[in-house]
């Protein structure tokens, strides 16, 4: 946002309309896809991995191009990850990207009506590099 003498200058109505129209297009590829309320467990896991990779990018100040090189993916796949396009990604490739970032995954399973116990089973596995 531009500023003049420390006061924000907002775009004019025509520019706001142009931006709104651009991002309202259903084929717009530059908008983050949210997780649907009725998402499957697999979709929730894939979305969580995408969010984790995006967080890694942000924390490590990586450009999308640098992240692409690090995970060994083309720019389109990297954008799919960063914008949460889980329908374009499979679980195995997301695990592979996580491994290339030296990430570790933990699987935790909860069943309905089950009270957490002190001895609940958890498996933590470091993925090979």
C-alpha positions as protocol buffer text, in pm:
chain_id: "A"
residue {
  index: 1
  type: UNK
  ca { x: 0 y: 0 z: 0 }
}
residue {
  index: 2
  type: UNK
  ca { x: 132 y: 341 z: -90 }
}
residue {
  index: 3
  type: UNK
  ca { x: 165 y: 611 z: 172 }
}
residue {
  index: 4
  type: UNK
  ca { x: 197 y: 987 z: 157 }
}
residue {
  index: 5
  type: UNK
  ca { x: 330 y: 1152 z: 472 }
}
residue {
  index: 6
  type: UNK
  ca { x: 265 y: 827 z: 666 }
}
residue {
  index: 7
  type: UNK
  ca { x: -102 y: 821 z: 561 }
}
residue {
  index: 8
  type: UNK
  ca { x: -223 y: 525 z: 356 }
}
residue {
  index: 9
  type: UNK
  ca { x: -339 y: 595 z: 3 }
}
residue {
  index: 10
  type: UNK
  ca { x: -610 y: 354 z: -108 }
}
residue {
  index: 11
  type: UNK
  ca { x: -665 y: 252 z: -469 }
}
residue {
  index: 12
  type: UNK
  ca { x: -945 y: 421 z: -659 }
}
residue {
  index: 13
  type: UNK
  ca { x: -1279 y: 249 z: -719 }
}
residue {
  index: 14
  type: UNK
  ca { x: -1179 y: 135 z: -1070 }
}
residue {
  index: 15
  type: UNK
  ca { x: -868 y: -41 z: -936 }
}
residue {
  index: 16
  type: UNK
  ca { x: -1064 y: -204 z: -653 }
}
residue {
  index: 17
  type: UNK
  ca { x: -1320 y: -329 z: -907 }
}
residue {
  index: 18
  type: UNK
  ca { x: -1043 y: -469 z: -1129 }
}
residue {
  index: 19
  type: UNK
  ca { x: -879 y: -653 z: -839 }
}
residue {
  index: 20
  type: UNK
  ca { x: -1213 y: -787 z: -713 }
}
residue {
  index: 21
  type: UNK
  ca { x: -1303 y: -914 z: -1059 }
}
residue {
  index: 22
  type: UNK
  ca { x: -962 y: -1079 z: -1101 }
}
residue {
  index: 23
  type: UNK
  ca { x: -976 y: -1269 z: -771 }
}
residue {
  index: 24
  type: UNK
  ca { x: -1347 y: -1358 z: -813 }
}
residue {
  index: 25
  type: UNK
  ca { x: -1274 y: -1556 z: -1129 }
}
residue {
  index: 26
  type: UNK
  ca { x: -1322 y: -1927 z: -1046 }
}
residue {
  index: 27
  type: UNK
  ca { x: -1015 y: -2008 z: -1258 }
}
residue {
  index: 28
  type: UNK
  ca { x: -792 y: -1768 z: -1064 }
}
residue {
  index: 29
  type: UNK
  ca { x: -483 y: -1965 z: -964 }
}
residue {
  index: 30
  type: UNK
  ca { x: -347 y: -1705 z: -720 }
}
residue {
  index: 31
  type: UNK
  ca { x: -593 y: -1750 z: -438 }
}
residue {
  index: 32
  type: UNK
  ca { x: -558 y: -1979 z: -140 }
}
residue {
  index: 33
  type: UNK
  ca { x: -797 y: -2272 z: -141 }
}
residue {
  index: 34
  type: UNK
  ca { x: -958 y: -2325 z: 196 }
}
residue {
  index: 35
  type: UNK
  ca { x: -1045 y: -2664 z: 336 }
}
residue {
  index: 36
  type: UNK
  ca { x: -1407 y: -2761 z: 281 }
}
residue {
  index: 37
  type: UNK
  ca { x: -1613 y: -2832 z: 597 }
}
residue {
  index: 38
  type: UNK
  ca { x: -1695 y: -3183 z: 471 }
}
residue {
  index: 39
  type: UNK
  ca { x: -1333 y: -3265 z: 381 }
}
residue {
  index: 40
  type: UNK
  ca { x: -1218 y: -3625 z: 412 }
}
residue {
  index: 41
  type: UNK
  ca { x: -951 y: -3726 z: 661 }
}
residue {
  index: 42
  type: UNK
  ca { x: -701 y: -3762 z: 375 }
}
residue {
  index: 43
  type: UNK
  ca { x: -782 y: -3411 z: 248 }
}
residue {
  index: 44
  type: UNK
  ca { x: -733 y: -3271 z: 599 }
}
residue {
  index: 45
  type: UNK
  ca { x: -392 y: -3440 z: 622 }
}
residue {
  index: 46
  type: UNK
  ca { x: -288 y: -3316 z: 276 }
}
residue {
  index: 47
  type: UNK
  ca { x: -403 y: -2963 z: 360 }
}
residue {
  index: 48
  type: UNK
  ca { x: -211 y: -2972 z: 688 }
}
residue {
  index: 49
  type: UNK
  ca { x: 106 y: -3076 z: 504 }
}
residue {
  index: 50
  type: UNK
  ca { x: 57 y: -2792 z: 255 }
}
residue {
  index: 51
  type: UNK
  ca { x: 18 y: -2544 z: 542 }
}
residue {
  index: 52
  type: UNK
  ca { x: 329 y: -2684 z: 708 }
}
residue {
  index: 53
  type: UNK
  ca { x: 535 y: -2642 z: 390 }
}
residue {
  index: 54
  type: UNK
  ca { x: 402 y: -2287 z: 344 }
}
residue {
  index: 55
  type: UNK
  ca { x: 500 y: -2212 z: 705 }
}
residue {
  index: 56
  type: UNK
  ca { x: 848 y: -2354 z: 639 }
}
residue {
  index: 57
  type: UNK
  ca { x: 879 y: -2121 z: 336 }
}
residue {
  index: 58
  type: UNK
  ca { x: 771 y: -1820 z: 542 }
}
residue {
  index: 59
  type: UNK
  ca { x: 994 y: -1895 z: 842 }
}
residue {
  index: 60
  type: UNK
  ca { x: 1298 y: -1955 z: 621 }
}
residue {
  index: 61
  type: UNK
  ca { x: 1231 y: -1650 z: 400 }
}
residue {
  index: 62
  type: UNK
  ca { x: 1228 y: -1859 z: 82 }
}
residue {
  index: 63
  type: UNK
  ca { x: 1097 y: -1736 z: -249 }
}
residue {
  index: 64
  type: UNK
  ca { x: 861 y: -1975 z: -429 }
}
residue {
  index: 65
  type: UNK
  ca { x: 1143 y: -2044 z: -676 }
}
residue {
  index: 66
  type: UNK
  ca { x: 1388 y: -2138 z: -399 }
}
residue {
  index: 67
  type: UNK
  ca { x: 1125 y: -2360 z: -238 }
}
residue {
  index: 68
  type: UNK
  ca { x: 1065 y: -2530 z: -576 }
}
residue {
  index: 69
  type: UNK
  ca { x: 1433 y: -2613 z: -607 }
}
residue {
  index: 70
  type: UNK
  ca { x: 1450 y: -2737 z: -247 }
}
residue {
  index: 71
  type: UNK
  ca { x: 1157 y: -2977 z: -284 }
}
residue {
  index: 72
  type: UNK
  ca { x: 1241 y: -3076 z: -642 }
}
residue {
  index: 73
  type: UNK
  ca { x: 909 y: -2964 z: -789 }
}
residue {
  index: 74
  type: UNK
  ca { x: 820 y: -2739 z: -1080 }
}
residue {
  index: 75
  type: UNK
  ca { x: 666 y: -2398 z: -1011 }
}
residue {
  index: 76
  type: UNK
  ca { x: 312 y: -2516 z: -1086 }
}
residue {
  index: 77
  type: UNK
  ca { x: 334 y: -2797 z: -825 }
}
residue {
  index: 78
  type: UNK
  ca { x: 490 y: -2559 z: -575 }
}
residue {
  index: 79
  type: UNK
  ca { x: 204 y: -2314 z: -629 }
}
residue {
  index: 80
  type: UNK
  ca { x: -43 y: -2601 z: -577 }
}
residue {
  index: 81
  type: UNK
  ca { x: 119 y: -2664 z: -238 }
}
residue {
  index: 82
  type: UNK
  ca { x: 138 y: -2297 z: -138 }
}
residue {
  index: 83
  type: UNK
  ca { x: -222 y: -2223 z: -239 }
}
residue {
  index: 84
  type: UNK
  ca { x: -360 y: -2541 z: -80 }
}
residue {
  index: 85
  type: UNK
  ca { x: -482 y: -2701 z: -405 }
}
residue {
  index: 86
  type: UNK
  ca { x: -503 y: -3047 z: -250 }
}
residue {
  index: 87
  type: UNK
  ca { x: -697 y: -3192 z: -544 }
}
residue {
  index: 88
  type: UNK
  ca { x: -386 y: -3142 z: -757 }
}
residue {
  index: 89
  type: UNK
  ca { x: -157 y: -3321 z: -509 }
}
residue {
  index: 90
  type: UNK
  ca { x: -126 y: -3674 z: -382 }
}
residue {
  index: 91
  type: UNK
  ca { x: -20 y: -3778 z: -35 }
}
residue {
  index: 92
  type: UNK
  ca { x: 301 y: -3948 z: -147 }
}
residue {
  index: 93
  type: UNK
  ca { x: 436 y: -3640 z: -324 }
}
residue {
  index: 94
  type: UNK
  ca { x: 359 y: -3421 z: -22 }
}
residue {
  index: 95
  type: UNK
  ca { x: 547 y: -3667 z: 201 }
}
residue {
  index: 96
  type: UNK
  ca { x: 836 y: -3653 z: -45 }
}
residue {
  index: 97
  type: UNK
  ca { x: 844 y: -3272 z: -31 }
}
residue {
  index: 98
  type: UNK
  ca { x: 843 y: -3285 z: 349 }
}
residue {
  index: 99
  type: UNK
  ca { x: 1135 y: -3529 z: 346 }
}
residue {
  index: 100
  type: UNK
  ca { x: 1334 y: -3299 z: 118 }
}
residue {
  index: 101
  type: UNK
  ca { x: 1288 y: -3022 z: 375 }
}
residue {
  index: 102
  type: UNK
  ca { x: 1415 y: -3260 z: 648 }
}
residue {
  index: 103
  type: UNK
  ca { x: 1068 y: -3266 z: 800 }
}
residue {
  index: 104
  type: UNK
  ca { x: 936 y: -3530 z: 1039 }
}
residue {
  index: 105
  type: UNK
  ca { x: 580 y: -3654 z: 1056 }
}
residue {
  index: 106
  type: UNK
  ca { x: 378 y: -3792 z: 1344 }
}
residue {
  index: 107
  type: UNK
  ca { x: 57 y: -3988 z: 1307 }
}
residue {
  index: 108
  type: UNK
  ca { x: -202 y: -3966 z: 1584 }
}
residue {
  index: 109
  type: UNK
  ca { x: -533 y: -4147 z: 1565 }
}
residue {
  index: 110
  type: UNK
  ca { x: -835 y: -4056 z: 1779 }
}
residue {
  index: 111
  type: UNK
  ca { x: -1165 y: -4243 z: 1777 }
}
residue {
  index: 112
  type: UNK
  ca { x: -1502 y: -4090 z: 1865 }
}
residue {
  index: 113
  type: UNK
  ca { x: -1613 y: -4149 z: 2225 }
}
residue {
  index: 114
  type: UNK
  ca { x: -1260 y: -4243 z: 2324 }
}
residue {
  index: 115
  type: UNK
  ca { x: -1112 y: -4076 z: 2627 }
}
residue {
  index: 116
  type: UNK
  ca { x: -744 y: -3988 z: 2594 }
}
residue {
  index: 117
  type: UNK
  ca { x: -534 y: -4202 z: 2824 }
}
residue {
  index: 118
  type: UNK
  ca { x: -184 y: -4165 z: 2957 }
}
residue {
  index: 119
  type: UNK
  ca { x: -86 y: -4480 z: 2769 }
}
residue {
  index: 120
  type: UNK
  ca { x: -233 y: -4385 z: 2432 }
}
residue {
  index: 121
  type: UNK
  ca { x: -37 y: -4524 z: 2140 }
}
residue {
  index: 122
  type: UNK
  ca { x: 162 y: -4280 z: 1932 }
}
residue {
  index: 123
  type: UNK
  ca { x: 411 y: -4355 z: 1666 }
}
residue {
  index: 124
  type: UNK
  ca { x: 673 y: -4100 z: 1570 }
}
residue {
  index: 125
  type: UNK
  ca { x: 894 y: -4179 z: 1279 }
}
residue {
  index: 126
  type: UNK
  ca { x: 1173 y: -3975 z: 1135 }
}
residue {
  index: 127
  type: UNK
  ca { x: 1154 y: -3995 z: 761 }
}
residue {
  index: 128
  type: UNK
  ca { x: 1473 y: -4092 z: 582 }
}
residue {
  index: 129
  type: UNK
  ca { x: 1658 y: -3815 z: 399 }
}
